[in-house]
Structure formats: C-alpha cells, structure tokens
Amino acid sequence: MSILTHTSRIPLTVNEGDIDQIGSELDSLHLILPTTPSIPADPPRVPVKVAERIIDLLNDHLYTLCSCSLTCHGWLPRARYQLMTSIRIQSNEDVSSMDDYFTAHPHIAAAVRRVVIEINKEAQFLNAFPVVLLSWLPNLRTYEYSDYWRDEGFSHHHAASLRGIKTYLRVQELKLCGVRFRTGADLARLLISFPLLRILRLGSVFVSDLQDHGGDLTRMARFRDKFSQLSELELTSLDKIYDTDPPGVVGLIVSMCSSPLEILRYEIEYGREDRLKELNLSMFSESESKRPHSVEFSTTATFSDDITAFVEGVTSFLKFPLRHLTIIFTDLRNASVFDDEGVVRGCQQLEEAILTHKIPRLTISFPSAKQNRLAFWSWTIQQRFPRLHGGGKLEICCSSEDLGHDSWEVTAIAASPDGRYFATGAEDGTIIIWSTIAYPQKSLIEISSSFRYVSTLAFSDTGDLLAAIYTDDHDVDVLTVWRVVDGSQLISTEYIKQTCIQSCVWQRDGLDRIHLSALAVESSFSHKVSEPLPVQLLFTSVDNTGNLITSFIPFKSTIFAASNNRGCRQLYAVLSSDGRLAAVVPKNGGSELGCLVWHTADPTEMHRLTIPSNLIPSSVTFVGDTLVIGLDDGTIQWWDLSSFPLATTGPPGGTLTVRDNGQGVSGLSASPAGSFLAAWGPWGPGEYIWSPTSVTLFRKHCGDFLPHVSLQGHTNEVTAACFSSCEQYIATASYTDATVRLWSVTDGSLIWRFTDYSTEVMHVVFSGDGSTLALAYYKGQVVLHPVSRFVRSDVPCAPLTDWYSTR
C-alpha cells in the first residue's frame, strides 16, 4: 500500500499496482489537453507611484525634469506638473507665451506655486504692468519681484503694478529686490494687502521719504501692529553700503508686526562686514514685544580682517536677550583664519556678550564644509568658544551634502594594496582616509598638519602606514609617514632643509620588515649648466614591532641642470613599483642632458641613457623593469632595465608614435602587472574644442610595446587614467568635460560614463582589490562607486600570452 497526498492535504490510500496505471492516464490526459503557449515575461518596470515620487523629489532640478518629460509618455504629466510649479518671467515675450499657454491649458495654472519676475531694459513695461497674468494662478504661494539694473541703479515701483500685486491674497512668501518706493505708506499698504504673508525677503529696498527724513517713523503710526502673520524677515545687501539696513525700512516693518518675529536674518555681502556696527537697533530697545526670538547673520567673508569686522559687528548687535543666535560663514573653507589674533579677540568678546545676555544657544554653520569634516570644524570652533562649549550652548553644522575636502583642490589620491582604504590629499595639506565600501561612503579619519599641498600619497602593502609628500612654494618638500588607524605621525623630514622629494615607494624585506624608499634632489643648487646636482636616497625601515630605522645615503650625480626658475621642479624623479630601480630625467632638452638610472640597493653605480638633443621629455613612468619616457614630439621611448650593467649611452629599446600632431605625450599610466601602458597628450593648437581626445593603450609583448586599442570619447584633455588590479578595466578622467569613463581593456568599449559633478575631475583610482572606483574633483568632492554596478562578472580577461602571434 502507498499513501499519496492530494492538494487538499487529505491522504489517499492506493494499491502499488495502480500507481503505474494512474501515471499513464495522466500522460494521456496531458496529450489531450491543449497546451498554453508560453508568454514572454514583461521587462521589469518602475511602478508608477515610485516613478512619480522620484520626479517629485527632482522639483529643484530643472534640466533633470526636462529630461524626465522627454523619457516616455508615462513620465510626461508628472514632470510637466513639477516644471510648472515655478515660472520665471524675464521678457515681454515671456508674458505673452505664458498667457497663451495658460489659455490653452487652464488646468496647469493650478500647479504654479512660485513666480519670479525680473525686470530688464528690454522689458521695462513690466514695471508698470499690473501683472494680469497672475490672475490665472489660484494657488500662488511665493512671489519674487526684482527690478534691479546694475548699470542704471534702482527704479521706482509703479503704483499700477502695486494695485495688481495686491490681488494675490494667498501669497505667503514675498521677495522684493532693487525697488524704490515713493513713500513709506506705499510699502506698508503693499505688505498689509497680503493677509497670509509669513516670510518677507528684502534686498536693496528703499523708501524715498523715509530716507529723506533719516528713518523717522512718526508719520507711520497708523500702520502699527497691522501685521499678524509675519514671522521671518530677511535683509540682503547688494551694492549699496547701507543696503543691510535701509533707513527706516526695518523699523517700519518691525513696528507693523503685532507679535515678535520668530527669526530675523541679516545677509552681509563681502566687504561690508563693518556696517553691522551701524545697524539701527532703536526699534528693538523701545519695546520687548518687538524683539525677535532668533537672529541669524551670514557672511561671504573669507579673510581674517573681514571676519574680525563681522564678528565685532555681531557682538555690537547683542543689546538684548535672544532665544537663539546663528552665524553662517557661507564661503569659508580655511579654518586657519580662526587662529588670527583679531579673530580670536573678536570671538572672546562675542562669547562674553552671549553669556552676559544669557543667550541659550549659539549655532555656527559652514555651508561649504563637507559633512565628513564636522569633527575638524567642531574642534576648531570649540577652541574659540570654550565656555559655551563647556556649557553645552555651542552647536557646529557642516551643511554641505558632498563628501570630501572643503572646496580645496584634491592634489593626490592613493589606494591601499589590501583593498581596505583610499586616501586623498588636498591643497590645504589635509589628508582624509576613506573606507573602500561605497555605500554608505564613509571617511574614517582626517589628518591635518602645518604643511600644505599634498603632492604624493603611498600606502604600505598591508595598508597600515601611509607616506605623504608635501610640497611648498620654495622647492622644499617634507616626507611624513602616518599610522592609518589613528592618524599619528611616525616620521617627518621637516628638519632636512632645501630638499625636494619627488617620489616614494614601499617594499617589504622578508616577513617582518618593510622599507620606504624616497627619491629626492637638493633644491639649493646654482642654476648653471654643468653644475653637478646632488641627489639623495632616503631609506626608512619599519619592523613588525613598530621600531623605525631611518638612514640617508647622499651621493653626487652627473646630471646637469639648465638655468630655470623652479630648480628641482625641472626634473622627473621616479621609482619602480617594487622600489628596486630609480631614474632621474631632466625636463629641459639639450645635448649635454641625459637620463640617469640605478639600482636603489647600490646608488653609487649609475648609468646614463641618452635622450636625443632635439627632444624634451614630457612624462616618465616605470612599467615593471622597463623605463618609459614620453617625449614632446608625440612619441614614447623605452629601455629594459632588468639587467645591469648597461652601456653608458644606452639607446632606447624601442620608439613608438602616440600622437602625430606634435603636441607631446603628457601622461603615462601602467597597469599593476605591467601588461599594459596607457598614454595620452594635451590639447594642441590644431585641435578644435569639440574634437575628441583619445587615450591609446599599448600591450607589452616580449619587451616591446605594441598598439592595442584607442579609447575615443572624451571631449577635452585627459588628466588621469588608472587600470584595475585585474587589468580588465581602465578608468580615464578629463579635466574640462568633467567626466570619468570606464572602459574595457579587452576591446576598448565604453562601459560607463560618470558625471557626478559639473566641475573638473582631477584624479581617479581603483581600490586594491578592484571592487571600488574613487573619483576626486577640483572643488574637493570625493565620490566612490562600486565597480560591480557597472560591469558583469562574466567579462573575459584580456589574454596575456601569444595574443599578437595569432593576428
């Protein structure tokens, strides 16, 4: 007996011999029943609600919304709705166009929430136009009116336009810029006509009679306490020295408020910080009921003198208690200004005033500062306001959504061989250690020093140590070694004067000791032809117990330097990836110049490679044991240095043309295993700005370099290139077209184009395990992308042997 289970989960008992018969009957039944044709599965689609939510989040991105509206019919209605939530009128044609559009599509008018009218010379009639167009907009919430001509000054607001504006009763936010009213009563009547007005922004607004009478408000008493909803007042200065507090305007608005302002904002433009001391505070001192609850000051100042004047002005404003004080440094990116004596003194006075008036909270914000630098800025500001920090009254904000360095150019980037870390160095001398995990992108530690401009970064093989070379403006460099886990400094060559260190590399000696080899040239030599140039090699050993052994091996070379202005900057000094070989190549051509190469283990035995006198080196790199030099005629030459000794005037092992426009080879990049070489050049006078820029890949085969593929696509000069550790992919960056492109090394096909920011891309590097791609931008942004999102796991690896023999 057998027990079969039915779909109703009721056991059925049948004989063993009946099982075969049941199976055959089921098979015959399957032949009789018609088969259902297979229907291909629909491709995955984004649900409509999800797509509409994404489009709603793009309401501030005009060009992205335009792209969404052209993507498909399903996205058009939502994208068009978001595009119409804010409209801008700048010309007479705009008025006619908008009127025709709303006539044809009356239902779209209900979507408009914000209108901006900007008067210019070609649309002067708008100054007197009653803005009848806005009567189409029943849901208008924000109205902005700008009537400011930088060449002509300010114009008077026409009374007819005032009567038109008064009809928009639902407006909750009003912004007036560059408008002059004839009387204070005109301004008061305009404001009263908006019963729901909560936010008022004024920029360069003047009232003629108030200005003539020095801000006297005795004739404005009938408008007192007529404002019931206004909670925020913002004053922005533009081009007049008294823009921040036009005579009588602030007093008039404050007197019209029936309740205290929740927040009063002063936006101070650069160069007018000292005007804060001249603010008229009489309207606040007369009655406590007129005092704002919170005050916010913002400035674009970046220099210490201007910041000192700004802080002193804020201190002079504090004549009465507040619930909250906010100070915003809009463009500040250099924290060293807070070490200035005047700024320190001003911060002390401000702290004393805050404690005197018992202000419970001070917030200092840095909108240009990256989120990952919050700890650094907090530590800097806490030193200036120790008592507020100790009492829990100090708050520091870094509101930028970007990650990276604070608007400083990223000058160096490196990846640890073990695939754990990235390191980026900036123009201000800061170094940030990043985790290679792209989501969420996270900075692990920030290293600050008194040196500036990080020119080179190099991780040890385990990723535990980081070497950094700092370059100043006097041809004197400093090499430092940092412990990655805590950012502590282990080594510094600051005490070695007049030394120009240009490259460094880590190498392991056995299992318990690693060495750091750095190549340096002395910068204090006379700029005369045939003057011997001293060169020194730095060896630093770090064993597994953390003990450091540093030694310097100086020697004299026979390199001759032509007269120049930058001394050692006229030399390329490079080390091979394993640190065994070193080379110094002069950047200036000449019959007496040559290239010196040697083993780092025996720096006394040097060999000279001859460079043609009519050619000037423009880039140098090692590909394994092969030295490759890019020349200004668009060719590359290479020497195989795997065996010593060499002839004194060793000829190149080969010459290959990379660029035939005579503009030279500006960059070289070798793959990790030395199988490929990438070469590119600068823009030439014969190339048009819209012509593509290519990167040529060469394959190393039997000691020679053979053309492999050409990467076409960048629309401007290429600045960097990097191979992945598996040598399957290469990433290239362009300075001007602001893109990074990911290519297949096998066939040169484009895999992905990254456009994270519209600013210039400076550096690109793969993580040690090839899983993450790091991009560094001119304005300090650092972005990490997981490579697995853009490539397939089944991409074949480029063959490494007998590839050319099959062609």
C-alpha positions, 0 to 999 in steps of 0.5 A: 500500500502507498499513501499519496497526498492530494492538494487538499492535504487529505491522504489517499490510500492506493494499491502499488499496482495502480500507481503505474496505471494512474501515471499513464492516464495522466500522460494521456490526459496531458496529450489531450489537453491543449497546451498554453503557449508560453508568454514572454515575461514583461521587462521589469518596470518602475511602478508608477507611484515610485516613478512619480515620487522620484520626479517629485523629489527632482522639483529643484532640478530643472534640466533633470525634469526636462529630461524626465518629460522627454523619457516616455509618455508615462513620465510626461504629466508628472514632470510637466506638473513639477516644471510648472510649479515655478515660472520665471518671467524675464521678457515681454515675450515671456508674458505673452507665451505664458498667457497663451499657454495658460489659455490653452491649458487652464488646468496647469495654472493650478500647479504654479506655486512660485513666480519670479519676475525680473525686470530688464531694459528690454522689458521695462513695461513690466514695471508698470504692468499690473501683472494680469497674468497672475490672475490665472494662478489660484494657488500662488504661494511665493512671489519674487519681484526684482527690478534691479539694473546694475548699470542704471541703479534702482527704479521706482515701483509703479503704483499700477503694478502695486494695485495688481500685486495686491490681488494675490491674497494667498501669497505667503512668501514675498521677495522684493529686490532693487525697488524704490518706493515713493513713500513709506505708506506705499510699502506698508499698504503693499505688505498689509494687502497680503493677509497670509504673508509669513516670510518677507525677503528684502534686498536693496529696498528703499523708501524715498521719504523715509530716507529723506527724513533719516528713518523717522517713523512718526508719520507711520503710526497708523500702520502699527501692529497691522501685521499678524502673520509675519514671522521671518524677515530677511535683509540682503545687501547688494551694492549699496553700503547701507543696503543691510539696513535701509533707513527706516525700512526695518523699523517700519516693518518691525513696528507693523508686526503685532507679535515678535518675529520668530527669526530675523536674518541679516545677509552681509555681502563681502566687504561690508562686514563693518556696517553691522556696527551701524545697524539701527537697533532703536526699534528693538530697545523701545519695546520687548514685544518687538524683539525677535526670538532668533537672529541669524547673520551670514557672511561671504567673508573669507579673510581674517580682517573681514571676519574680525569686522563681522564678528565685532559687528555681531557682538555690537548687535547683542543689546538684548536677550535672544532665544537663539543666535546663528552665524553662517560663514557661507564661503569659508573653507580655511579654518586657519583664519580662526587662529588670527589674533583679531579673530580670536579677540573678536570671538572672546568678546562675542562669547562674553556678550552671549553669556552676559545676555544669557543667550541659550544657544549659539549655532555656527554653520559652514555651508561649504564644509563637507559633512565628513569634516564636522569633527575638524570644524567642531574642534576648531570652533570649540577652541574659540568658544570654550565656555559655551562649549563647556556649557553645552550652548555651542552647536557646529553644522557642516551643511554641505551634502558632498563628501570630501575636502572643503572646496580645496583642490584634491592634489593626490589620491592613493589606494591601499594594496589590501583593498581596505582604504583610499586616501586623498590629499588636498591643497590645504595639506589635509589628508582624509582616509576613506573606507573602500565600501561605497555605500554608505561612503564613509571617511574614517579619519582626517589628518591635518598638519602645518604643511600644505599641498599634498603632492604624493600619497603611498600606502604600505602593502598591508595598508597600515602606514601611509607616506605623504609628500608635501610640497611648498612654494620654495622647492622644499618638500617634507616626507611624513609617514602616518599610522592609518588607524589613528592618524599619528605621525611616525616620521617627518623630514621637516628638519632636512632643509632645501630638499625636494622629494619627488617620489616614494615607494614601499617594499617589504624585506622578508616577513617582518620588515618593510622599507620606504624608499624616497627619491629626492634632489637638493633644491639649493643648487646654482642654476648653471649648466654643468653644475653637478646636482646632488641627489639623495636616497632616503631609506626608512625601515619599519619592523613588525614591532613598530621600531623605525630605522631611518638612514640617508645615503647622499651621493653626487650625480652627473646630471646637469641642470639648465638655468630655470626658475623652479630648480628641482621642479625641472626634473622627473624623479621616479621609482619602480613599483617594487622600489628596486630601480630609480631614474632621474630625467631632466625636463629641459632638452639639450645635448649635454642632458641625459637620463640617469638610472640605478639600482636603489640597493647600490646608488653609487653605480649609475648609468646614463641613457641618452635622450636625443638633443632635439627632444624634451621629455614630457612624462616618465613612468616605470612599467615593471623593469622597463623605463618609459619616457614620453617625449614632446614630439608625440612619441614614447621611448623605452629601455629594459632595465632588468639587467645591469650593467648597461652601456653608458649611452644606452639607446632606447629599446624601442620608439613608438608614435602616440600622437602625430600632431606634435603636441607631446605625450603628457601622461603615462599610466601602467597597469599593476602587472605591467601588461599594459601602458596607457598614454595620452597628450594635451590639447594642441593648437590644431585641435578644435574644442569639440574634437575628441581626445583619445587615450591609446593603450599599448600591450607589452609583448616580449619587451616591446610595446605594441598598439592595442586599442584607442579609447575615443570619447572624451571631449577635452584633455585627459588628466588621469587614467588608472587600470584595475588590479585585474587589468580588465578595466581602465578608468580615464578622467578629463579635466574640462568635460568633467567626466570619468569613463570606464572602459574595457581593456579587452576591446576598448568599449565604453562601459560607463560614463560618470558625471557626478559633478559639473566641475573638473575631475582631477584624479581617479583610482581603483581600490586594491582589490578592484571592487571600488572606483574613487573619483576626486574633483577640483572643488574637493568632492570625493565620490566612490562607486562600486565597480560591480554596478557597472560591469558583469562578472562574466567579462573575459580577461584580456589574454596575456600570452601569444595574443599578437602571434595569432593576428 
